[in-house]
Amino acid sequence: MSPELWLSLLLICALGAMSPGPSLAMVMRHTVSGGRAPGVVAALTHALGWGSMPG
């Protein structure tokens, strides 16, 4: 694969990783409705859930 194709693939993957998704919406909902502490708890439990996934 040429370097240009690798670069375009890297750019697409980076943009996909930076785009907000449902998990960000859930963390934001908890933060806006409850404040900083519920938002931090939601973010930490989300991170723990992702960290425990196999693969």
C-alpha positions as CSV (number, residue, x, y, z in Angstrom):
1,M,0.0,0.0,0.0
2,S,1.4,3.4,-0.9
3,P,2.2,6.0,1.8
4,E,-0.6,8.2,0.5
5,L,-3.2,5.5,1.1
6,W,-1.8,4.8,4.6
7,L,-2.0,8.5,5.4
8,S,-5.6,8.7,4.2
9,L,-6.5,5.6,6.3
10,L,-4.8,7.1,9.3
11,L,-6.7,10.4,8.9
12,I,-10.1,8.6,8.5
13,C,-9.4,6.5,11.6
14,A,-8.3,9.6,13.6
15,L,-11.4,11.5,12.6
16,G,-13.6,8.6,13.6
17,A,-11.9,8.4,17.0
18,M,-12.4,12.1,17.6
19,S,-16.1,12.2,16.6
20,P,-18.6,12.2,19.5
21,G,-20.8,9.3,19.9
22,P,-23.5,7.9,22.2
23,S,-21.1,7.5,25.0
24,L,-20.2,11.2,25.0
25,A,-23.9,12.0,25.0
26,M,-24.5,9.9,28.0
27,V,-21.6,11.4,29.9
28,M,-22.7,14.9,29.0
29,R,-26.3,14.2,30.0
30,H,-25.1,13.1,33.5
31,T,-22.8,16.1,33.8
32,V,-25.4,18.7,32.7
33,S,-28.3,17.2,34.8
34,G,-26.3,16.4,37.9
35,G,-23.1,18.4,37.9
36,R,-19.4,17.5,38.0
37,A,-19.5,14.5,40.3
38,P,-22.1,12.5,38.3
39,G,-20.3,13.4,35.1
40,V,-17.0,12.1,36.5
41,V,-18.7,8.9,37.7
42,A,-20.3,8.4,34.3
43,A,-17.0,8.9,32.6
44,L,-15.1,6.6,34.9
45,T,-17.6,3.8,34.7
46,H,-17.7,4.2,30.9
47,A,-13.9,3.9,30.8
48,L,-14.0,0.8,33.1
49,G,-16.6,-0.8,30.9
50,W,-14.4,-0.3,27.8
51,G,-11.3,-1.5,29.6
52,S,-13.0,-4.8,30.7
53,M,-14.1,-5.7,27.1
54,P,-12.3,-8.7,25.6
55,G,-10.4,-8.3,22.5
